[in-house]
Amino acid sequence: QGQVTESGGGSVEAGGSLRLSCVGSGYIYNAGSMAWFRQAPGEEREEVAVISSGGNTKYADSVKGRFTISQDKDKNILYLQMNSLKPEDTAMYYCAAGGIYGGGWWSYNYRGQGTQVTVSS
């Protein structure tokens, strides 16, 4: 069974930047849309950004203009560049692949274990 693995999380001060990476097998990157989700303690998991197989992107209103989702298909890596981070961005961030554009967490066939992002004020 294929899988995806996230990295790049950490602790930063408000206003800082982080870049998350998600690595998976090649066939995963051709299996449908890919997305980043996040979940803070006591909160519902939310879709942060999604990119379709055709390159269309969509962002949560809370991150528009600050986060950018992108792919390096040659290296089979999905990225989430996060700039101007805020304390409310603190959460576990998850990568998901092989899903339906806008279909939500459970539409994805491959889901990672997450990487923690903590933003201090």
Disulfide bonds with the S-S distance in Angstrom:
Cys22-Cys95 1.97
